[in-house]
Amino acid sequence: MNTYRTHYCNQLRQSDENNKVVISGWINRKRDHGNVLFVDLRDHYGVTQCVIEKTNKPLLDTIDSLRSESVIKVMGTVVRRSDDTVNESLETGEIEVSISNVEILSKAKEIPMPVAGENDYPEEIRLTNRFLDIRREKLHNNLILRSQIISHIRKLMTESGFLEMQTPILTASSPEGARDFLVPSRLHPGKFYALPQAPQQFKQLIMAGGFDKYFQIAPCFRDEDARADRSPGEFYQLDMEMAFAEQEDVFAAIEPVLYKTFVNFTKDKVTEYPFPRLTYKESMERYASDKPDLRNPLIISNLTDQFSSPEVSFSSFKKIIDKGGIVLGIPAPKTSEKPRSFFDSLNKWAQKEMNAPGLGYVILDTENDDLIGKGPIAKFIPNNILKDMAAINKLQSGDSIFFSCGFQKDAYNLASAARDKIASDLDLIEQGCYKFCWITDFPMYEKDEDTGKIDFSHNPFSMPQGGLEALIDKDPLDILGYQYDIVCNGVELSSGAIRNHIPEIMFKAFEIAGYEKDQVLEKFGGMINAFSYGVPPHGGIAPGIDRIVMLLAKEKNIREVILFPMNQQAQDLMMLAPAEVDDRSLKELHLKKDLPKED
């Protein structure tokens, strides 16, 4: 190949025996076995075992002087291993290289974390030394997988007739659900660019520009808190948009891409398209969540009416119901023989992890051939009501019901988390599969429980079902949008919508959310102006690349599939960003510091 190598560290085989070779890489491990020293040499492609006889003191001294992760060039001869020393876990495990000469390419100082092995290390150490972290086999392979997935998706989109286009990074601020990252303008004092939360307006303008199918692997920037499935700062999505499209057209375009991508990169079972569909209302009623994990068989029920019955005397729930609260039931099959600690631990989990008062329960049993309840609150529920609850939840003697009580949002949050927790503890979640579903018919608006303000619940550029007439005649909280999410194994991969392309409807939609016409023109004037010159109906979606890779890599944290992620405080510990800048730079940008006072 060149002076550094004739082969990669994964290439050599028995057929190369007795050949003179040159390989280069990092010292992965050194092992002293009496008369010989073994050196595992690693490059991007794999590992080759090299060996030095102890009699070759100059070479031995050279290798001994080097720490792990030093980079060397090895010249030597390929030797077949004996049958009893073959390493079947290595591609090159049938051979080794007998070293005749070594050239030091780069010395490593003492490393803050081992690269060889897969032990866990504190996140701070890993992110500070991310250049070392990504040398580790698992993370290295995750990033290779990410590249392969993106290439595969790009190929599928192109083959489907979509044109890849790049939209601006420096743009105007707009309300899209999260805080903007702002960039001050030097040439226009007091004004700021914003990094795009998504290419939303631009991709709609592409449709207005006469193109039919657009996509890009788009960088997006949102100043929001970190979560296991969300990285702060920036992320990537498969952004796509289609002209003259209805909801079904978007589904038909993206389903094969997701299915073929998952099938190509996993041996697990993948939901075949067309994917199952649930309305938002159905999803909340069954799973208390708009991103349900369908591997979990447990179905939630609403038991508010049962606990409202005059025959039920459980005052704690009744007080909450009287104030507008609800009670949800979460089934727990075949748990009657579980020890008291099982039930107590779930109650403590609800208190500690969910900040809830607790998780009430009733254990179903049989006495004199009659269904009865056991547990702390069973005495407050007469048998006829209990039987009704059991029938609703399709439960019988030997099963249990847990209860989530509170105002709607809190009750849903606890019930959804409890559903997953109970299923996990009972080992009910189906393994070895990826289960997709659509969530459709989202409410167009929602009410802030604290302020009472009506605001968009989803994408503000979505077309309301029923158009302008619905906006005029209906209660805003009853209006549905042509809005949809795609969910896989409880992870929301994407939101999408059929867009509002009629300026009159757009002004009215924003008016309901409290925006004056002038405000709408100020924020979205470019797009509204474009829509005044003829624009086709259009819609799209934007599945998250990072989340797709996270699922296929079987990682629980999204940072395990991102090259250089920030920590949970939105800091880049390796490059020390964000960082202060000098006064000269601030002056050029017409900025002054006004920092909060330290306590």
N, C-alpha and C positions, 0 to 999 in steps of 0.2 A: 504494500500500500504506500508507505513512505518510510522515512528513517525511524519513526517511532514504533511502527508495528507492521508485521506481515499478517497478523491475525488479531481478531477481537478475542476477549477473554472468555467467550462462550463457544468458540469455533472448533478448537482442536479435538480430534478424535483418534481412535486407534489407527485409522488409515494414514495418520500423519506421523506414525512412529518412525523414529530415527531422523526426521526432518529437522533442519536448523530453522529456528523461528525467532521472531522478535515480538514481544508483547509489552504493552505499557498500561499502567493503571495505578491505583491506590493500594497501599498495603492494608489489607482488610484484617488479617490476623497473622501472628507469628507463633509457631509452636516448636519447642525444643524437644526432640525425641532421642536424646542420647548422642548418637553418632551423626545425626542429620538435623538440619533446621528446615522446617516447612514454612513457606510463605504463601498465604492465599492472596493472589493478586486480583483486584476487582476493577472493572471498568463499567461503563453504562450497560453493557450487554450481558455480563455474567462474571464468573469467578473461575480462575485456573490455579490449581495448586502447583507451586514451584518448590524445588528442593535444592539445598546446598549441603555438600559433604563437609563435615567438621574439619576435615583435613585441609580444606581450601580456606586458610585463615584470613587472607586479605579480603576475600568476598564476604566471609563471615563477619569480620569486623565492620565492614561497610554496612551490612544489613543490621547488625546489632546496634549501630549508632543511630538508626532511624526509628522514629516513633510510628505508631499506627497512623494512617491517613497521609503519610508521605507518598509522593508520586515518584515512581521509578520506571526505568526501561530495562527489561530483562532480555538477555540474549541467551539462548540455550538450545537443548535438544529434547524433542518429544520422546518420552519413555512410557511404555505400557505399564500400568499398575498390575500387581499380582491380583489374582482372583479374590483373595481375602482382604484386600485393601481398596477395592472398588467402592466409590462413593456414589450410590444411585441417586442421591438428592441433587447432584450437580450434573449439568449437561456435559461437562468435561470430566466426569468422575472416573472414566476408564483410563485416563492418562495423567501424567504430570510433566513438568518441564524441568529438566536438570540444568541448573543455571551455570553458564560459563563466564558470564560477565554481567555487570549491573552498572547502569548510569543513573545517578540521582538527578531527577528533573525538578523536584521541589520538596523541601523539607517541611514537615509539619511540627509545630510546637505542641505542647501537651494540650489535648483536646478537652473541652468542658463537658462533653457527653460522648459516650461511645457510639460509633456508627454501626458496628457489627452487633447483631442481636436486635430484638424488638421489645426491650424493656420500656416501660413507661417512664417518662421524665417530666418534671414540672413544665407547664406551658411557657413560663417566662424564659427558662433556659432554652427550650426548643425554638421559640420565636426569635429570641436574641441571636441565636446561631442557626437560623433557618437554612443557610447554605450547607451546614453539616446535617441538619435534620432531613433534608431532601435527598441526601446520599443513602439514608436508611432504606432497606429493601422495600418494605411495605409502602412507605410514602412515595418512594421513587416510582414504584409500579402504579400507584394511584395516579400520578401525574402523567405517566405514559398512557394509561387508560383514558385520562381526560383528553389528551391530544387525539387519540384514536376515535373517541366518541364524537368530538367536534368535526373531525374530517369526515366521518361517516354521515353525520347529520347534514353537513354541507353538501355532500354528494347526493343524498336523497332529495334535498330541497331543490337543487339544480335540476335533477332528473325530472322533478315534478313541474318544471316550468317556472320556478321562482327565480327572479333576478336578485343577485346579491348587491346591495348598495350600502354606502356608509353615510350616516347622518352626523351633523355637527356635535362636537363635545362642548364647546362654549356656546351657550344659548341663554334664553331669558328664563327667569324664575316663573314657576307656575304651580298652583296648588294641586298636588297629585298624591296627597296622603302622607307624605313624610317631609322632613326638613331638607331644604336644599343645601348643598355645598356652594358657597358663593365665592366668586373670583373678582376682586376689585379691578376696575379698568384704569390704567395709567392715562390713556388719552381722553377719557371722559370722567373727570373727577366726580366722585360721589355716586357713580353708577357701577353696577355689578353685573357680571355674567353669572349664570348658574350652570353647574354641571348637570346633565340631564338625569332625572330620576328614571326616565325611560324615553325612547324616541317617539313618544306618543303622537305629538302634533306633527312631527316631521313625516312619520309614515303615513299619516292621513293626508298630508300635503303631497306625498308621492302619488297617492291615488288620485288626488285632484289634478296632478300633473299628467295623467293619462296612462300611467303604467298599470298593469293588470295584477301582477303578483310580485311582491317584494319580500326579501328577508335579509337579516344580518345577524351575526353573532355579536350582539350589542353589549358594550359596557354600560352599566347603569350605576348611578351614584346616589346614595341616600344616607343622610345623617340620622341614623337610627340605632337603637341599642342592638347588641349582639344576641343571638339565640343559637341553639344547637343547629338549626337548619337555616340560619341567616347570618351572613358575615357583615359586620359594620363597614361602612365606607363604600365599597364597590362590589359589584357582582356582574355576572354575564347571563344573558338570556337569548334564546332563539326567538328573535323578534320577527313577526310575519304579518302581512296584511294583504287582503284580496279585494279587488273591485267587483262590483255587481254580485256581491256575495250575501247569502243568508246564513243563518246559524248552521244549518246542515252542511253547507259548503265548507265552512271552517273546520267542522268536525271531520268531514271526509278527507280534508287535506292533511291535518295534523295527526290523526289516528294512525295511519300507516307508518309515518315517520317515527313516532314513539314506539309502536309495536316492533318494527324492523330493527330499531336501534337496540331495544332491550333484548330481543331474541338473538341479535348478533353478539351481544356481550355477556350473556348469561346462559347457563344451562337450566335455570329455574323456569317454572311454568309462568307464562305471561298471558294476561287476559287478551283474548282475540278481539279484534274490532269487528263490528261497532261495539264500543265500550258501553257498559250499563249506564243508565242515567237516573239521577234522583233530582227532584226539585229541591230547592233550598228548604222549603217547608217540610218535605218528607225527610230530608237528611237530619234536620234539627229534631223532628219528632222521634225518629228511630235511634239516632246516635248522639243527640245533643251537640252536634258539631257539624260544620260545613266542610270538614276535611276528614271524613270517616275512614278508618282502617277496616276494609271489608274482609280482611283475614280474621278479624275478631267476630265470632258468631253472635255475641250478646246484643240483644235489642232492648232499648230503653222504652219505658212506658210512662205516660202521664197519669199519676194517681191523685191529682188534686181533688177531683170530685169525691173519691173514696174517703180521703182524709177530711173533706168538708162535711161529710155526713154527720148528722146529729148523734148517731150511734157511736162515733169515734170520739174518745175523750182525751186525745193527746194534745194538750193545750199549746205546747211549744210550736207545733206545726200550724195549729189553727190560728194562732196570733199572726203568724207570717202570712198565711193565706188571706186573712181578713184585710191585710194591708196591701194585697195585690200579688203576693208571692205564689209559687207553685211547688208541687212535690213530684219528683221524678223517681221511678223505680228502676233499679239496676239488678237484673237477675244474676244469681250465683249458683249454678246447678251443682248438685251432688256435694254439698258442703255441710250437711247436717252433722256429719261425724267429725268435722274439723274441730280441733281444740279451741277453747275460748281465746287463746292467744292469736289465732287467725283473725277473728273478728275484732279484737282489741287493737291489733296492729294496723288494720285498715282504718279504724277510727282515729288512731294517733296520726297516721299518715295524712288523713284529711285535715286534721288540726294543724300539723306542723308544715306539711308541704303545700297545702291548698289554702291555708289560713281560713279554714271553715270551722263552724262550731263543732262539727263532728259528722259522722256518717252512720245514721241509725240503721237498724236491721231487724228482720224477723226471720227466724229459722222455722221452716215448715216441717211438721211431724204428724204422726197419726196416733190417735187415741180412741179406742173403741170404734175402729173403722171410720173415724171422722178426722178431717183435716184440722189441725190445731197449730197455733203459733207459739214459739218460744223466743226468749230474749228479752232485753230490757223494756221494749215498748210494746211487746205482744199483748200485754194485759189491757192495753188501751184500745185494742182493735177487736171487735166481736167477730165470731167465726164466719158469719155470712159475708162480711166485708173482706175478711181475709181470703175467703174462697174466691171472691170476685177479683182481688188483686192477683191471686195465683193464676186464675184463668186468663187474665189480661196478659200476664208475663209468660204464659204457657209453662208454668211450674207445677210441681207436685211434691208430695212428701219426700223429704231428703234434700230438697233444694232450699235456698235462702233468697231473700230480697233485701237489698240495701236501698236506702232512701237519701236523696239529695233535696233539701228544702231551702228555698230562698227566693229572692227576686229573680226574674227570668234569667238575666245574664249570669249571675252568680250560680244559680241552680244548674244551668246548662254547663258551665265551666267545670263544676265539681262532678256532675254526672258523667260528662265525657271523659274526664281524667280517671274517674273511678271505674268506668267501663273498661278502659285499657289496663288499669292496674289490676283489677280482679281477673280479667282474662289472662294477663301475664302470670299472675300468681298461681292460677289454676292450670297453666300450660295449655290454654285453649286456642292461642293464636296460631293459625296455619303457617307452616314454614315452607321454604323452598318455592315461593311464588311471588309474583308481582301482580297485584289486583288494582286495575284502573277503574275509575268511574268519573262521570261528568256530574257536576252540581250545576243546575240551571235555575233560571227564573229567580234571581236574587231580587230582594227589595231594592227599589231605586233609591230610597231614602231611609234614614234612621234618625231616631231622636236621641240626643245626648241626655242621659239620665240625670246629669247634674245641672245642666243649663236649660234643658228643654228645647234647645235649638235643633231645627231640622237641617240635616246635612246629607251629602251623598254617602251612601253606604259602600259604594264600589267605585268604578271608574266614572268620573263626571262627564265623559264624552260619550256615554252609552245612550242608545236610542231607547226611550221609554216604550213599553208595550202599550199600544193604543195611541201613540203619537201625541200630538198637541191636545187632542180632545181629552185624553186621560189626565194630562197635566192641569187642565182647566177644571174638569168636573169631579175628579176623584180626590179622596183624602190622600195626601202625599205618602203616608205610611202604607197605603194599599196599592200603590203603583209598583209594578214589577218592571225590571229592565231586561233587555236582551243581553244579559250578562251571564257568564259561565266560568267555572273553574274546572281544571282537570286535576284529579287527585290520584295518588298512587301510594298504597300502604300507609295511609294516614298523613302523607306529606303533600301539601299543595304545591304542584309543579308550576301552575300558571293560572292567571286570570285572563279573561278575554271578553270581547263584546262585539256586537254589531253597533256601529258608531252612529251617533247623531250627526247627520250631515246637512240638516236644514237649519239655517241661522235663527229663524223664528222660534223653532222648537228649542234650540239651544239657549236662547235668551230666557225663555220661560222656565226651562229646567233649572238654570242658575238662579233665577229670581226666587224660586221656591226655597233654595238653599241660602237665601239671604244676600245674593250678589246683585248690585245695581248694573244696569246696562253698560254704563261707563266703565265699571270695574271689569266686566267681561271683555269689553273692547280693548281695554288696557292690557289685560293678561293674554288674550287670545285673538287680538285683532288680525294678525297675519293669517291665521287659519280661517277666521270668519270671512275675511275679505276674499280669500281663495274660494270659499264655498259660495260666494255671490256670483261666481262666473261659471257655474255648472260643475257639479261634482257627482260622481256615481255613488250609489249606496255601497258601503264597504264595511268590512269587519276583519278582525284578526285575533291573535293570541300571542303569548310570549312565554313559553316554558323556560324555567330556570335551568341553565346549563349546570351550574354548581350542584343543584339538588338532584338532577339526573345522574351525575357522576357519583354523588354521595350514595344514592340508592344502589347503583350497580357495583360500587366498590364495597358495599355493605359496611359503610362507616356511619356512626351515630352523630358525628360532628362534622359540619361542613368545612371546617378549617383543615381537615385531613385530605381534602381534594383540591385545595387552592395553593398555588405556588408560594406566594408571599402574603399571607393574610395578616390582618391586624388582630390585636388581642381584644378582649371584651370591652376595654375602655377606649377602643378606636385608636390605638397607638401602634405604630410600626416600631417594634423594639429593636429591629436590626438596623434600620436607616434613621432611627430616632426622629420619627415624624409623628405628630406635628412638632415643628421646632420654631423657635423665635427667629425673627429676621432683624437685620440691623436697622438703625434709625434712618439711614439713607434710603433704603428700600421703602420704608413706610412713608417717607416724605415724598418720594416719587409717585406713590399711589394716593397721596393726600389723606393718609390715615394717621390717627393718633390712638395710642393705647388708653383704654379706660377699664382697667382690670378690677375685679371685685376685691374688696379688702379682705385680707387674711384674718381669720378668727384669732 
